[in-house]
Amino acid sequence: PTRPGQKLGRIEFRDVSFGYGGSAEPALKNISFAAEPGKTTAIIGGTGSGKSTIVNLVARFYDVDSGAVLVDGVDVREMAQDDLRSLLGLATQRPILFSGTIADNLRFGRAEASAEQLGKAADTAQASAFIAEKEGGMDAPIAQGGVNVSGGQKQRLAIARALAKRPRIYLFDDTFSALDFKTDARLRAALRKDTADATVIIVAQRVGTIRDADQIIVLDDGRMVGRGRHADLMKDCGVYREIVASQMSEEEAV
């Protein structure tokens, strides 16, 4: 039961279909699921299966063609953009960094974040070590577009920026792809503690990134073909088993 005005961050897709303008085939067909606060919902599927489209619809970069996306029971089309965006911490595969210092970039979603809060966000995002190596640390300059940091560093700064905002909903759209497996694992372990009360949606290519999620949604050609935990999907979902088999040997998959 939610109190009026209480912001929880529950997301529900209710029979959602959506197609990008000019595309013959819809990107998503009849998708229904709920992502709950305090839980991690992962989305996996092949290229073009519709994974990023789910994030785009939550953030309302596009509106659904039919069905509805709801946040705490309210259709996102009925929410003011600013109200919706204030609930979201978004980190994408190709994050945009701005010219300014590292601290400026991390404060982008929450200008009043303290130095201590920025430090904690950087720790969780596994970014502290490389920030410390830069001259000036948090005050080190970032070039326009982030051309003076590597792809993996850029992704970690984007994750730290989302964390510094302390939103109700985290959307990580293939944000872990440029990280090596060890950094990915450490980051996810820290993230779980740091986002314990929030709704977390992780879009990923790698099974290793999402196998511990509370629920995994498997997309294939815009349709939801599986939903459950890793062990359930290994039993019941052929598409998921194929993804796993293509990425790891049988022994690792158990």
Salt bridges, closest charged atoms under 4 A:
GLU12 OE1 - ARG10 NH1 3.51
GLU12 OE1 - ARG14 NH2 3.07
GLU25 OE1 - LYS29 NZ 3.61
GLU36 OE2 - ARG10 NE 3.12
ASP63 OD1 - ARG60 NE 2.72
ASP75 OD2 - ARG77 NH2 2.87
GLU112 OE2 - ARG110 NE 3.54
ASP184 OD1 - ARG188 NE 2.67
ASP184 OD2 - ARG206 NH2 2.80
ASP194 OD1 - LYS120 NZ 2.51
ASP194 OD2 - ARG166 NH1 3.64
ASP214 OD1 - ARG229 NH2 3.42
ASP221 OD2 - LYS29 NZ 3.97
